Amino acid sequence: MGIYSKYVLPKLINCTCSVSTVSKQRAKVVPLAKGEVLEIGIGSGLNLPFYQKDQVDTIWGLEPQSELLLMAKEEGAKHDVPIQYIQASAEDIPLDNQQFDTIVITYTLCSIPAARKALEEMKRVLKPNGQVLFCEHGAAPDPAVLKWQNRINPLWKRLGGGCNLNRRIPELFQDAGFHIPDLQTMYIPGWRPACFNYWGKATLK
Ligand SMILES: C[S@@+](CC[C@H](N)C(=O)[O-])C[C@H]1O[C@@H](n2cnc3c(N)ncnc32)[C@H](O)[C@@H]1O
């Protein structure tokens, strides 16, 4: 791992993901988490203040990047809820089948190299009546914006730790067998190629 990925990128991720427009999106999905919760790509722990502690039993925070996991642990120490940390990738979740009532994933499906495999793993660890609460940026509906997303993506991905601007988020869930009854979308304020957001609750059909 290079100096950029180890020392610069975690701070950059924490900084860009802390902006108020993104926090407003977190507030729309994370408080709906209940029971045993798995957060995929917990990053620096920016969702932790948004959990309703009387609704969640344990939060399992999965994160492959050790520097980000350390930041999440520091944030987690400020919150009165049991948290277990796991250094692992979403494509290979080292946890039991049907363990979770809720999976939370925010601004992470864009960065997971094998998104379909990760979604299959989420299906495996989710209880049959469980929910995946998600908020992601992805492919914009406007052809002009999408054109820019496609053009810039190779450079963006290199600088952004594997983040893709142009993933078709609902299709990824649906192709993996999830149903999204309440999909919501909008451009959050900011640079449009990075700001088309999808959020909602995905359930197993
Ligand atoms: C933009 S950050 C978002 C972090 C956090 N979810 C948030 O909302 O602030 C993308 C996250 O995806 C994580 N990530 C990348 N590849 C992953 C993988 N294969 N499995 C799980 N997480 C991954 C990164 O380490 C990083 O924490």
The ligand as a Gaussian input file, in Angstrom:
#p B3LYP/6-31G(d) Opt

LIG

0 1
 C      -16.246000       6.673000       0.671000
 S      -15.835000       5.569000       1.930000
 C      -17.361000       5.533000       2.890000
 C      -17.148000       5.140000       4.310000
 C      -18.410000       5.046000       5.167000
 N      -19.283000       3.980000       4.712000
 C      -19.168000       6.339000       5.227000
 O      -20.346000       6.380000       4.866000
 O      -18.560000       7.336000       5.662000
 C      -15.821000       3.985000       1.113000
 C      -15.562000       2.837000       2.062000
 O      -15.639000       1.604000       1.363000
 C      -14.686000       0.749000       1.943000
 N      -14.421000      -0.389000       1.069000
 C      -13.692000      -0.432000      -0.072000
 N      -13.625000      -1.684000      -0.536000
 C      -14.336000      -2.452000       0.311000
 C      -14.626000      -3.840000       0.386000
 N      -14.167000      -4.687000      -0.539000
 N      -15.366000      -4.288000       1.418000
 C      -15.827000      -3.441000       2.347000
 N      -15.588000      -2.117000       2.350000
 C      -14.844000      -1.632000       1.342000
 C      -13.493000       1.669000       2.106000
 O      -12.465000       1.125000       2.893000
 C      -14.196000       2.873000       2.709000
 O      -14.343000       2.753000       4.092000

